[in-house]
Amino acid sequence: MYKSLTRRRGLSVALVALGLVLATGAAPAQQQPLPIRIESNSADLSQQQGTSTYTGNVVLTRGGLTLTGHRLVVTRINDRGNIKAVLDGSPAKFDKQPDREGNDVVTGNAGQIEYTNNDSTIVLRGDAVVRRGGDEINGQVIRHNLDTERTQAERGGSDSKRVRITIQPQEDTQP
């Protein structure tokens, strides 16, 4: 009986260990950080200050996200690769391709776009517009979270235009 109990405990420990190995092996693939790629006509990098400035036809890509504009300033937030990127343009633009089937492409433009990768947030400032499907949001400041797909719009100062939202009706696909 002692041998049987020992074997069962040994088997249980082996199964738990195997489960931990499989879970640990699967975790990094799901949480793999995406690289940030930047192209521009010129770049000025300061490792000591933790900032870099890119000018001329700037394109920042990360996964399905693309930001384009004239001037980009990237500031390192911490040593884990988290950054804050501020893009100026005439206008600055973003394009987010869907991560999941059934989601729409999200696009937007503004005088300035701020992107932080640690919380997947885009803040558009100055005549900001965000489009998803046929819907459109206009405001002076728009915050859009790429993970939760939550969007908030503000009109800005007291003399600014009001927030405008256009929601397109869904097409009836049934006969």
C-alpha positions in Angstrom: 0.0 0.0 0.0 2.9 2.4 0.8 4.4 1.8 -2.7 1.0 2.5 -4.3 0.6 5.8 -2.4 4.1 6.8 -3.2 3.6 6.1 -6.9 0.4 8.1 -7.0 2.1 11.0 -5.3 5.0 10.8 -7.7 2.6 10.7 -10.6 0.7 13.7 -9.2 3.9 15.7 -8.7 5.0 14.8 -12.3 1.7 15.9 -13.7 1.8 19.2 -11.8 5.4 19.8 -12.9 4.5 19.0 -16.5 1.5 21.4 -16.3 3.8 24.1 -15.0 6.4 23.5 -17.7 3.7 23.7 -20.4 2.1 26.8 -18.9 5.5 28.5 -18.5 6.4 27.6 -22.1 3.2 29.0 -23.5 3.2 32.2 -21.5 6.0 34.1 -23.3 4.4 33.5 -26.7 1.2 35.1 -25.6 2.9 38.0 -23.9 5.6 38.6 -26.4 6.2 42.3 -26.8 5.9 43.7 -30.3 8.9 45.6 -31.7 8.5 49.3 -32.6 9.9 50.2 -36.0 10.6 53.8 -37.2 11.5 55.1 -40.6 12.3 58.7 -41.4 14.4 61.0 -43.5 16.7 61.9 -40.5 17.1 60.9 -36.9 18.7 62.4 -33.8 19.2 60.0 -30.9 20.3 60.8 -27.4 20.9 57.6 -25.4 21.8 59.7 -22.3 18.6 61.7 -22.3 16.4 58.7 -23.4 14.9 60.7 -26.3 15.1 60.5 -30.1 13.7 62.8 -32.8 12.8 61.7 -36.3 11.9 64.1 -39.1 10.6 63.9 -42.6 8.1 61.3 -43.8 8.1 59.5 -40.4 6.4 56.1 -40.2 6.1 54.2 -36.9 4.8 50.7 -37.0 4.1 48.2 -34.2 2.0 45.1 -35.1 -1.1 46.3 -36.9 -0.6 50.0 -35.8 0.9 52.6 -38.2 1.5 56.2 -37.3 2.6 58.7 -40.0 3.6 62.4 -39.8 6.3 64.9 -40.3 8.1 64.9 -36.9 8.2 62.3 -34.1 9.8 62.6 -30.7 10.1 59.3 -28.7 10.9 59.4 -25.0 11.8 56.2 -23.2 9.6 55.8 -20.1 11.5 52.9 -18.5 14.1 50.2 -19.2 11.4 47.6 -20.3 11.0 49.2 -23.7 8.0 51.4 -22.9 7.9 54.6 -24.7 5.9 57.8 -25.3 5.8 58.9 -28.9 4.5 62.4 -29.9 3.9 62.8 -33.6 3.3 66.1 -35.4 2.0 66.4 -38.9 -0.2 68.2 -41.3 -2.1 66.2 -40.2 -0.6 63.3 -38.2 -2.3 60.0 -39.0 -2.8 56.6 -37.5 -4.2 53.3 -38.9 -4.9 50.3 -36.7 -5.6 47.0 -38.5 -8.0 44.6 -36.7 -6.4 42.0 -34.3 -9.5 39.8 -34.4 -11.9 38.8 -37.2 -15.0 40.9 -37.2 -13.3 44.0 -36.0 -13.1 47.1 -38.2 -10.0 49.1 -39.2 -9.7 52.2 -37.0 -8.1 55.3 -38.5 -7.6 58.8 -37.3 -5.9 62.1 -37.8 -5.1 65.3 -35.9 -2.6 68.1 -35.6 -0.7 65.9 -33.0 -0.9 62.3 -32.0 0.6 60.9 -28.7 1.1 57.1 -28.4 2.1 55.2 -25.3 2.8 51.5 -25.8 2.6 50.4 -22.2 -1.2 51.2 -22.0 -1.9 51.0 -25.8 -3.4 54.5 -25.8 -3.5 57.1 -28.6 -4.4 60.7 -27.8 -5.2 62.9 -30.8 -5.1 66.7 -30.3 -6.3 69.5 -32.6 -9.1 68.9 -35.0 -9.1 65.2 -34.2 -11.1 62.6 -36.1 -11.4 58.9 -35.4 -13.1 56.6 -37.9 -14.2 53.0 -37.4 -16.4 51.3 -40.1 -18.7 54.1 -41.2 -18.8 55.8 -37.8 -16.9 59.0 -37.1 -16.0 61.0 -34.0 -14.8 64.6 -34.2 -13.4 66.6 -31.3 -10.4 68.8 -30.2 -9.1 65.9 -28.0 -9.8 62.2 -28.6 -8.4 59.4 -26.5 -8.6 55.9 -28.0 -7.4 52.7 -26.3 -6.3 50.1 -28.9 -6.8 47.1 -26.6 -10.3 48.0 -25.2 -11.4 49.9 -28.2 -12.8 52.6 -25.9 -12.9 56.1 -27.3 -13.5 59.4 -25.4 -13.8 62.8 -27.1 -13.6 66.4 -25.7 -14.4 69.7 -27.3 -11.3 71.4 -25.8 -11.5 75.0 -24.6 -14.7 77.1 -24.2 -14.4 78.6 -27.7 -14.0 75.2 -29.4 -16.5 73.4 -31.5 -18.6 70.7 -29.9 -17.9 67.0 -30.2 -19.6 65.5 -33.2 -20.4 61.8 -33.7 -21.9 60.1 -36.8 -23.1 56.6 -36.3 -24.0 54.7 -39.5 -26.9 52.3 -39.5 -26.0 48.6 -39.8 -26.9 47.1 -43.1 -29.7 44.5 -42.9 -28.2 41.3 -44.3 -31.4 39.3 -43.9 -33.9 39.0 -46.9 
